[in-house]
């Protein structure tokens, strides 16, 4: 039988077998009591099953409140694998998520549950478009020549008028940036309507391209309802742009799918709000599942945070997220490009390359570029020099001796880090 399999980390005050069976029942044919309509034929057709249980440890305190009292003073943690018939879901991302997540966080049998991984049959994977461009298309569009795309973000995050935003973009373009994005806070503010902002920014990009031959990519935040996003996508294409940014958690995969199928745009996925699904260690789900769902829907780039970032995420988690994006689903998969950001500077470049052994990413820096004492162009040159050194196996300190812009960057950001 073709199956969908989900891997969970669970915690329960009850016998693990009982809890695993409750998960399988709740998310398929069962309810709180046996019904006459739940026949053997129905269960054979659509019932989920417990495929594997691995006990891990016992803890004295529940991770989440509200679990059913059992008279026991300890809670068992275990890895559990649940399998569903593919026919329950079919090629439907939304029903997939309702099936593998659904009401599980609310079950009183559980004091913790986290979705760790997901195995999907080929029929499911092939039913979705996936990235239109992905890593290879981004490299080709930006002419990266073996280096990451050096990216940045419009700052301040919100408050600029369209003409102010265009001026910021012009300065970044002159500084040699490859990629610029809107902030997630700036989609369609009343003082800077999206279509006016698109026209102003693309004017600056086209003027720079006419003069230099380099056409940077700008990810316009078109987050909104589906009609708004369609209008935004049309405005980007009309103005000569090619990239739309979406706040993935708030527009949902149906919106991503619609834009992927209807518009020939790079889709830049922002994960703001991700910690709501991930920060509690015994609740939510891992990033490998998150990126998989959005990769199938058609996202080309997706944020994964960065090393020694300003947020709560560990370096190990960041690297695992990036590796998940870089791992192909099948031979035809164009892969999704990870975006490393959040307080990134030249200081994290060597460690990032050493861990990932690839330049197939967008390395997005705000202060890591603008904070260079000699300006944006020097900040951009320093980043590229750091990546060239990392790729060549040259230590950062050695490379800095040979390049003044890199030396100044290292000194500046090391002082700031103290």
Secondary structure, DSSP 8 states (H G I E B T S, - for coil): --EEEEEEEEEESS-HHHHHHHHHHHTTT--SS--TTS-HHHHHHH--EEEEEEEEEEESS-SSTT----S-S-EEEEEEEEEEEGGGT-S-HHHHHHHHTTTGGG-TT-SEEEEEEEE--HHHHHTS---SSHHHHHHHHHT-TTS-EEEEE-SSSS---HHHHHHHHHHHHHTT-SEEE--TT-SS-TTS-HHHHHHHHHHHHHHHHHHHS---EEEEE--SSHHHHHHHHHHHHHHT--EEEEEHHHHHHHHHHHHHHH---EEEEE-TTTHHHHSSTTEEE-HHHHHHHHHHHT-SEEE---TT-SSS--HHHHHHHHHHHHS-SSTT----EEEE-SS--GGGHHHHHHHH----EEEE-SHHHHTSTT-HHHHHHHHHHHHHHHHHT--HHHHHHH-HHHHHHHHHHHHHH-
